[in-house]
């Protein structure tokens, strides 16, 4: 028992405990998304190769997880408020692992859709509970940065995962990729279970709306932006191959690395400059990146487009999420963030099949142009909306994020 207690992180009520809890949450999330990311460049090849599916089938498989995640995020947010963050996050990690294990069962495209639906529920729980947990640990003046740093755990996994998946596919085949995708989230669940939950659920006498109004306009902007991510995830490898360009998986890595670098260097912009102003600029940058991808005829051009898209994507989610958090009472934070992040999946869930239909009718480039237009629309929706209800918070002179 003495050894076990020494291995437990300090309680998050203390500054060192907040830091330890944050690092553990980042590690658990990173492990989950290494597995998720490993399948991104592999699934389109598996559907169009061994399974003999077309572009529409690729889009359906790529976007299927989003439909279950749309329901799971608000549901998971409410449970995180009423039952605690840790139980919801750990349960979501287990579901991601179990869903990924279904890739190993040979049930054709229908089996892949089933697996993606289960993964979507787990992803919804992990993202919502994790983001809410991180906000609980952060001082108010650094909440935008905290949300961004949590996102880095996701995108770091999505940077490492695709390259790892391609290497495993080349050396060991599809089953090795599916095994990695199943094992890493389960390892993340073991980490999350050891982190003390700083949230103390309070009894609630009434339930608010499933989609709080504070989440609607930022959520619509988030959905529009993420049609672009859906197009890239489902079709950038196939588009480049169609144009005689190989190494398409590198585009995912460049996108994720650009996102990570931008968030590290500019993570405090939403807190300091203003969430709405930063979100508008980020949406326009994302649209410009999609346009460059649509025009790309070489790997260098595709990498440049992915870099611009990554820079825009680095700040769009934390900026919009900060608007939601700043306008929502603390006791409904999980429900509001859950509803807000459900719009992410709405964008992916509708964007991937839309990109598949456009690609089938007019070519891959047209699908990326449509996504660029959605990015411009997101900037307009954000510019016309209201910013955070609270005023701009002063800069926090402390460098250690958990203190405050």
DRENDO-773071 format. One record per residue (C-alpha): residue in one letter; x, y, z. Coordinates in nm, 2 decimals, padded with zeros to 4 digits. Each point is the difference from the previous one (the first is absolute). Last residue first. Example, Ala and Ser with C-alpha at 12.3 -4.5 7.8 and 13.67 -1.06 7.14 Angstrom:
<atoms>
<atom "s",<01.37,-00.11,00.71>> <atom "a",<-00.14,-00.34,00.07>> 
</atoms>
This chain:
<atoms>
<atom "x",<-00.33,03.04,-00.99>> <atom "x",<00.27,-00.26,-00.06>> <atom "x",<-00.06,-00.28,-00.24>> <atom "x",<00.14,00.18,-00.31>> <atom "x",<00.35,00.07,00.15>> <atom "x",<00.12,00.31,-00.17>> <atom "x",<-00.16,00.24,00.25>> <atom "x",<-00.05,00.35,-00.13>> <atom "x",<-00.36,-00.06,-00.09>> <atom "x",<-00.11,00.24,-00.26>> <atom "x",<-00.31,00.20,00.08>> <atom "x",<-00.34,-00.14,-00.09>> <atom "x",<-00.20,00.15,-00.28>> <atom "x",<-00.35,00.05,00.10>> <atom "x",<-00.24,-00.26,00.10>> <atom "x",<-00.29,-00.08,-00.24>> <atom "x",<00.24,-00.16,-00.25>> <atom "x",<-00.06,00.12,-00.35>> <atom "x",<-00.33,00.05,-00.18>> <atom "x",<-00.07,-00.12,-00.35>> <atom "x",<00.03,00.17,-00.34>> <atom "x",<00.38,-00.06,-00.03>> <atom "x",<-00.05,-00.36,00.10>> <atom "x",<-00.26,-00.07,-00.27>> <atom "x",<00.22,00.18,-00.26>> <atom "x",<00.31,-00.19,00.09>> <atom "x",<-00.19,-00.33,-00.02>> <atom "x",<-00.13,00.10,-00.35>> <atom "x",<00.36,00.05,-00.12>> <atom "x",<00.09,-00.35,00.13>> <atom "x",<-00.30,-00.15,-00.17>> <atom "x",<00.12,00.15,-00.33>> <atom "x",<00.34,-00.17,00.05>> <atom "x",<-00.18,-00.34,00.05>> <atom "x",<-00.18,00.05,-00.33>> <atom "x",<00.33,00.07,-00.16>> <atom "x",<00.14,-00.32,00.15>> <atom "x",<-00.28,-00.21,-00.15>> <atom "x",<00.06,00.16,-00.34>> <atom "x",<00.36,-00.11,00.01>> <atom "x",<-00.10,-00.36,00.05>> <atom "x",<-00.21,-00.02,-00.32>> <atom "x",<-00.33,00.13,-00.12>> <atom "x",<-00.27,-00.27,00.06>> <atom "x",<00.19,-00.26,00.21>> <atom "x",<00.20,00.26,00.18>> <atom "x",<-00.32,00.20,00.08>> <atom "x",<-00.17,-00.31,00.13>> <atom "x",<00.30,-00.10,00.21>> <atom "x",<00.05,00.36,00.13>> <atom "x",<-00.36,00.00,00.11>> <atom "x",<00.04,-00.34,00.16>> <atom "x",<00.30,00.13,00.21>> <atom "x",<-00.15,00.34,00.07>> <atom "x",<-00.33,-00.12,00.15>> <atom "x",<00.16,-00.21,00.27>> <atom "x",<00.31,00.22,00.03>> <atom "x",<-00.20,00.32,00.05>> <atom "x",<-00.25,-00.17,00.23>> <atom "x",<00.29,-00.15,00.19>> <atom "x",<00.14,00.34,00.08>> <atom "x",<-00.36,00.12,00.08>> <atom "x",<00.00,-00.26,00.27>> <atom "x",<00.29,00.20,00.15>> <atom "x",<-00.24,00.28,00.09>> <atom "x",<-00.26,-00.23,00.16>> <atom "x",<00.26,-00.17,00.22>> <atom "x",<00.16,00.34,00.08>> <atom "x",<-00.34,00.13,00.12>> <atom "x",<-00.09,-00.32,00.19>> <atom "x",<00.34,-00.01,00.17>> <atom "x",<-00.01,00.36,00.10>> <atom "x",<-00.35,-00.01,00.15>> <atom "x",<00.10,00.05,00.36>> <atom "x",<00.26,00.26,-00.10>> <atom "x",<-00.26,00.23,-00.15>> <atom "x",<00.05,00.05,-00.38>> <atom "x",<00.10,00.32,-00.20>> <atom "x",<00.37,-00.03,00.07>> <atom "x",<00.01,-00.37,-00.08>> <atom "x",<-00.18,00.04,-00.33>> <atom "x",<00.23,00.29,-00.12>> <atom "x",<00.30,-00.19,00.12>> <atom "x",<-00.11,-00.30,-00.21>> <atom "x",<-00.01,00.22,-00.31>> <atom "x",<00.36,00.12,00.06>> <atom "x",<00.12,-00.34,00.11>> <atom "x",<-00.14,-00.17,-00.31>> <atom "x",<00.11,00.26,-00.26>> <atom "x",<00.35,00.05,00.13>> <atom "x",<00.21,-00.29,-00.14>> <atom "x",<-00.24,-00.06,-00.29>> <atom "x",<00.13,00.31,-00.18>> <atom "x",<00.36,-00.09,00.04>> <atom "x",<-00.08,-00.36,-00.10>> <atom "x",<-00.17,00.12,-00.32>> <atom "x",<00.30,00.22,-00.09>> <atom "x",<00.23,-00.30,00.06>> <atom "x",<-00.23,-00.24,-00.19>> <atom "x",<00.00,00.24,-00.30>> <atom "x",<00.38,00.02,00.00>> <atom "x",<00.03,-00.38,00.03>> <atom "x",<-00.24,-00.04,-00.30>> <atom "x",<00.21,00.24,-00.20>> <atom "x",<00.32,-00.18,00.08>> <atom "x",<-00.16,-00.34,-00.07>> <atom "x",<-00.08,00.12,-00.35>> <atom "x",<-00.31,00.10,-00.21>> <atom "x",<-00.17,00.20,00.27>> <atom "x",<-00.29,00.23,-00.10>> <atom "x",<-00.26,-00.15,00.23>> <atom "x",<00.26,-00.02,00.28>> <atom "x",<00.07,00.37,-00.04>> <atom "x",<-00.37,00.08,00.03>> <atom "x",<-00.03,-00.21,00.31>> <atom "x",<00.29,00.19,00.16>> <atom "x",<-00.17,00.33,-00.08>> <atom "x",<-00.33,-00.12,00.16>> <atom "x",<00.20,-00.09,00.31>> <atom "x",<00.16,00.34,00.01>> <atom "x",<-00.35,00.16,-00.02>> <atom "x",<-00.13,-00.21,00.29>> <atom "x",<00.31,00.09,00.21>> <atom "x",<-00.05,00.38,-00.06>> <atom "x",<-00.36,-00.02,00.10>> <atom "x",<00.08,-00.21,00.31>> <atom "x",<00.27,00.24,00.11>> <atom "x",<-00.24,00.30,00.00>> <atom "x",<-00.27,-00.20,00.18>> <atom "x",<00.23,-00.12,00.28>> <atom "x",<00.16,00.33,00.08>> <atom "x",<00.36,00.12,-00.01>> <atom "x",<00.13,-00.12,00.33>> <atom "x",<-00.20,-00.31,00.09>> <atom "x",<-00.05,-00.11,-00.37>> <atom "x",<00.37,00.08,-00.07>> <atom "x",<00.14,-00.21,00.28>> <atom "x",<00.07,-00.31,-00.21>> <atom "x",<00.21,00.19,-00.25>> <atom "x",<00.34,-00.18,00.01>> <atom "x",<-00.12,-00.33,00.14>> <atom "x",<-00.32,00.00,-00.21>> <atom "x",<00.19,00.09,-00.31>> <atom "x",<00.25,-00.28,00.05>> <atom "x",<-00.27,-00.26,00.06>> <atom "x",<-00.21,00.10,-00.29>> <atom "x",<00.30,00.01,-00.23>> <atom "x",<00.11,-00.34,00.12>> <atom "x",<-00.36,-00.14,-00.05>> <atom "x",<-00.03,00.13,-00.36>> <atom "x",<00.36,-00.11,-00.08>> <atom "x",<-00.08,-00.35,00.13>> <atom "x",<-00.33,-00.03,-00.19>> <atom "x",<00.17,00.11,-00.32>> <atom "x",<00.28,-00.25,00.05>> <atom "x",<-00.27,-00.28,-00.05>> <atom "x",<-00.02,00.11,-00.36>> <atom "x",<00.34,-00.15,-00.07>> <atom "x",<-00.06,-00.02,-00.38>> <atom "x",<-00.10,00.25,-00.26>> <atom "x",<-00.13,-00.12,-00.34>> <atom "x",<-00.31,00.22,00.00>> <atom "x",<-00.23,-00.29,00.09>> <atom "x",<00.24,-00.08,00.28>> <atom "x",<-00.02,00.35,00.13>> <atom "x",<-00.38,-00.01,-00.01>> <atom "x",<-00.02,-00.34,00.17>> <atom "x",<00.23,00.11,00.28>> <atom "x",<-00.19,00.33,00.04>> <atom "x",<-00.34,-00.17,-00.01>> <atom "x",<-00.14,-00.11,00.34>> <atom "x",<00.20,00.19,00.25>> <atom "x",<00.03,00.31,-00.22>> <atom "x",<-00.37,00.02,-00.08>> <atom "x",<-00.10,-00.06,00.36>> <atom "x",<00.25,00.27,00.12>> <atom "x",<-00.16,00.24,-00.24>> <atom "x",<-00.36,-00.08,00.11>> <atom "x",<00.15,00.08,00.34>> <atom "x",<-00.02,00.38,-00.05>> <atom "x",<-00.37,-00.01,-00.07>> <atom "x",<-00.07,-00.21,00.31>> <atom "x",<00.21,00.24,00.22>> <atom "x",<-00.18,00.30,-00.12>> <atom "x",<-00.34,-00.17,00.07>> <atom "x",<00.13,-00.08,00.35>> <atom "x",<00.11,00.35,00.07>> <atom "x",<-00.36,00.11,-00.09>> <atom "x",<-00.17,-00.28,00.21>> <atom "x",<00.21,-00.05,00.31>> <atom "x",<-00.14,00.28,00.22>> <atom "x",<-00.35,-00.11,-00.10>> <atom "x",<00.05,-00.32,00.20>> <atom "x",<-00.05,-00.31,-00.21>> <atom "x",<-00.17,-00.28,00.21>> <atom "x",<-00.20,00.27,00.17>> <atom "x",<00.04,00.03,00.38>> <atom "x",<-00.09,-00.28,00.24>> <atom "x",<-00.16,00.07,00.33>> <atom "x",<00.06,-00.07,00.37>> <atom "x",<00.37,-00.06,-00.02>> <atom "x",<00.22,-00.16,00.27>> <atom "x",<00.35,00.13,00.00>> <atom "x",<00.29,-00.19,-00.16>> <atom "x",<00.34,00.07,00.16>> <atom "x",<00.25,00.07,-00.27>> <atom "x",<00.37,-00.04,00.08>> <atom "x",<00.01,-00.37,-00.10>> <atom "x",<00.31,-00.18,00.12>> <atom "x",<00.20,-00.14,-00.29>> <atom "x",<00.07,-00.38,00.02>> <atom "x",<-00.29,-00.10,-00.23>> <atom "x",<00.14,00.23,-00.27>> <atom "x",<00.32,-00.20,-00.03>> <atom "x",<-00.17,-00.34,-00.03>> <atom "x",<-00.24,00.15,-00.26>> <atom "x",<00.29,00.12,-00.21>> <atom "x",<00.13,-00.35,-00.02>> <atom "x",<-00.34,-00.11,-00.13>> <atom "x",<00.02,00.28,-00.26>> <atom "x",<00.34,-00.13,-00.11>> <atom "x",<-00.10,-00.37,-00.04>> <atom "x",<-00.28,00.02,-00.26>> <atom "x",<00.16,00.23,-00.26>> <atom "x",<00.33,-00.19,00.03>> <atom "x",<-00.19,-00.33,-00.07>> <atom "x",<-00.17,00.15,-00.30>> <atom "x",<00.33,00.12,-00.15>> <atom "x",<00.16,-00.34,00.05>> <atom "x",<-00.31,-00.16,-00.17>> <atom "x",<00.05,00.21,-00.31>> <atom "x",<00.34,-00.13,-00.10>> <atom "x",<00.33,-00.06,00.17>> <atom "x",<00.27,00.22,-00.16>> <atom "x",<-00.18,00.24,-00.23>> <atom "x",<-00.32,00.02,00.22>> <atom "x",<00.21,00.04,00.31>> <atom "x",<00.19,00.29,-00.16>> <atom "x",<-00.31,00.16,-00.13>> <atom "x",<-00.17,-00.02,00.34>> <atom "x",<00.30,00.14,00.18>> <atom "x",<00.01,00.30,-00.24>> <atom "x",<-00.38,00.05,00.05>> <atom "x",<00.02,-00.03,00.38>> <atom "x",<00.29,00.24,00.09>> <atom "x",<-00.17,00.32,-00.12>> <atom "x",<-00.35,-00.11,00.11>> <atom "x",<00.13,-00.08,00.35>> <atom "x",<00.16,00.34,00.01>> <atom "x",<-00.33,00.14,-00.12>> <atom "x",<-00.19,-00.15,00.29>> <atom "x",<00.25,00.10,00.27>> <atom "x",<00.02,00.34,-00.16>> <atom "x",<-00.37,00.04,00.04>> <atom "x",<00.05,-00.01,00.38>> <atom "x",<00.25,00.29,-00.05>> <atom "x",<-00.26,00.20,-00.19>> <atom "x",<-00.26,-00.05,00.27>> <atom "x",<00.25,00.11,00.26>> <atom "x",<00.11,00.31,-00.21>> <atom "x",<-00.36,00.11,-00.02>> <atom "x",<-00.05,-00.06,00.37>> <atom "x",<00.30,00.21,00.10>> <atom "x",<-00.15,00.30,00.18>> <atom "x",<-00.26,-00.23,00.17>> <atom "x",<00.27,-00.21,00.16>> <atom "x",<00.01,-00.35,-00.14>> <atom "x",<-00.09,-00.33,00.17>> <atom "x",<-00.37,00.00,-00.06>> <atom "x",<00.07,00.10,-00.36>> <atom "x",<00.21,-00.31,-00.04>> <atom "x",<-00.28,-00.22,00.13>> <atom "x",<-00.24,00.16,-00.24>> <atom "x",<00.23,-00.08,-00.29>> <atom "x",<00.05,-00.35,00.12>> <atom "x",<-00.37,-00.08,00.06>> <atom "x",<-00.10,00.13,-00.34>> <atom "x",<00.29,-00.15,-00.21>> <atom "x",<00.00,-00.34,00.17>> <atom "x",<-00.38,-00.04,00.00>> <atom "x",<-00.05,00.10,-00.36>> <atom "x",<00.30,-00.22,-00.11>> <atom "x",<-00.16,-00.30,00.18>> <atom "x",<-00.33,00.05,-00.18>> <atom "x",<00.17,00.06,-00.33>> <atom "x",<00.22,-00.32,00.04>> <atom "x",<-00.32,-00.20,00.03>> <atom "x",<-00.13,00.16,-00.32>> <atom "x",<00.33,-00.06,-00.18>> <atom "x",<00.00,-00.37,00.08>> <atom "x",<-00.36,-00.03,-00.13>> <atom "x",<00.10,00.18,-00.32>> <atom "x",<00.31,-00.22,-00.04>> <atom "x",<-00.22,-00.31,00.04>> <atom "x",<-00.25,00.13,-00.27>> <atom "x",<00.30,00.05,-00.23>> <atom "x",<00.10,-00.37,00.02>> <atom "x",<-00.07,-00.21,00.31>> <atom "x",<00.35,-00.14,00.05>> <atom "x",<00.05,00.05,00.38>> <atom "x",<00.34,00.16,00.07>> <atom "x",<-00.15,00.35,-00.05>> <atom "x",<-00.22,-00.09,00.29>> <atom "x",<00.30,00.05,00.23>> <atom "x",<-00.03,00.38,-00.07>> <atom "x",<-00.34,00.01,00.16>> <atom "x",<00.13,-00.17,00.31>> <atom "x",<00.29,00.24,00.03>> <atom "x",<-00.22,00.31,-00.06>> <atom "x",<-00.25,-00.14,00.25>> <atom "x",<00.26,-00.04,00.27>> <atom "x",<00.12,00.36,-00.05>> <atom "x",<-00.36,00.12,00.03>> <atom "x",<-00.04,-00.18,00.33>> <atom "x",<00.31,00.16,00.14>> <atom "x",<-00.12,00.34,-00.11>> <atom "x",<-00.35,-00.04,00.15>> <atom "x",<00.12,-00.14,00.33>> <atom "x",<00.27,00.26,00.04>> <atom "x",<-00.22,00.31,-00.07>> <atom "x",<-00.26,-00.05,00.27>> <atom "x",<-00.34,-00.14,00.04>> <atom "x",<-00.24,00.29,-00.05>> <atom "x",<00.21,00.25,-00.21>> <atom "x",<00.19,-00.27,-00.18>> <atom "x",<-00.33,-00.18,-00.07>> <atom "x",<-00.14,00.31,-00.15>> <atom "x",<00.31,00.04,-00.22>> <atom "x",<-00.01,-00.36,-00.10>> <atom "x",<-00.36,00.03,-00.13>> <atom "x",<00.09,00.32,-00.18>> <atom "x",<00.30,-00.17,-00.16>> <atom "x",<-00.15,-00.34,-00.06>> <atom "x",<-00.28,00.11,-00.23>> <atom "x",<00.22,00.17,-00.25>> <atom "x",<00.26,-00.27,00.07>> <atom "x",<-00.23,-00.26,-00.15>> <atom "x",<-00.02,00.20,-00.33>> <atom "x",<00.36,00.09,00.00>> <atom "x",<00.13,-00.36,00.00>> <atom "x",<-00.16,-00.05,-00.34>> <atom "x",<00.20,00.28,-00.17>> <atom "x",<00.30,-00.20,-00.13>> <atom "x",<-00.21,-00.31,-00.08>> <atom "x",<-00.26,00.20,-00.19>> <atom "x",<00.26,00.20,-00.19>> <atom "x",<00.19,-00.31,-00.11>> <atom "x",<-00.32,-00.16,-00.11>> <atom "x",<-00.08,00.31,-00.21>> <atom "x",<00.34,-00.02,-00.16>> <atom "x",<-00.04,-00.36,-00.10>> <atom "x",<00.04,-00.33,00.18>> <atom "x",<00.20,-00.31,-00.11>> <atom "x",<00.04,-00.14,00.35>> <atom "x",<00.37,-00.09,-00.04>> <atom "x",<00.08,00.34,-00.17>> <atom "x",<-00.24,00.29,00.01>> <atom "x",<-00.11,-00.08,00.36>> <atom "x",<00.35,-00.10,00.12>> <atom "x",<00.17,00.30,-00.16>> <atom "x",<-00.26,00.24,00.15>> <atom "x",<00.05,-00.17,00.34>> <atom "x",<00.38,00.02,00.00>> <atom "x",<00.06,00.37,-00.02>> <atom "x",<-00.21,00.07,00.31>> <atom "x",<00.05,-00.33,00.18>> <atom "x",<00.31,00.10,00.19>> <atom "x",<-00.16,00.32,00.11>> <atom "x",<-00.26,-00.19,00.22>> <atom "x",<00.27,-00.20,00.16>> <atom "x",<00.23,00.30,00.07>> <atom "x",<-00.32,00.17,00.10>> <atom "x",<-00.06,-00.22,00.31>> <atom "x",<00.36,00.02,00.12>> <atom "x",<00.00,00.38,-00.03>> <atom "x",<-00.32,00.02,00.20>> <atom "x",<00.15,-00.20,00.29>> <atom "x",<00.32,00.19,-00.01>> <atom "x",<-00.17,00.34,00.00>> <atom "x",<-00.22,-00.11,00.29>> <atom "x",<00.31,-00.11,00.20>> <atom "x",<00.17,00.33,-00.07>> <atom "x",<-00.30,00.20,00.12>> <atom "x",<-00.03,-00.21,00.32>> <atom "x",<00.36,00.05,00.08>> <atom "x",<-00.02,00.37,-00.06>> <atom "x",<-00.31,00.04,00.20>> <atom "x",<00.15,-00.21,00.28>> <atom "x",<00.31,00.23,00.00>> <atom "x",<-00.23,00.30,00.05>> <atom "x",<-00.20,-00.17,00.27>> <atom "x",<-00.38,-00.09,-00.02>> <atom "x",<00.10,-00.24,-00.27>> <atom "x",<00.10,-00.27,00.25>> <atom "x",<00.36,-00.12,-00.05>> <atom "x",<00.03,-00.27,-00.26>> <atom "x",<-00.02,-00.36,00.12>> <atom "x",<00.32,-00.20,-00.02>> <atom "x",<00.08,00.07,00.37>> <atom "x",<-00.34,-00.13,00.10>> <atom "x",<00.06,-00.33,-00.18>> <atom "x",<00.33,-00.05,00.17>> <atom "x",<-00.14,00.06,00.34>> <atom "x",<-00.29,-00.24,-00.07>> 
</atoms>
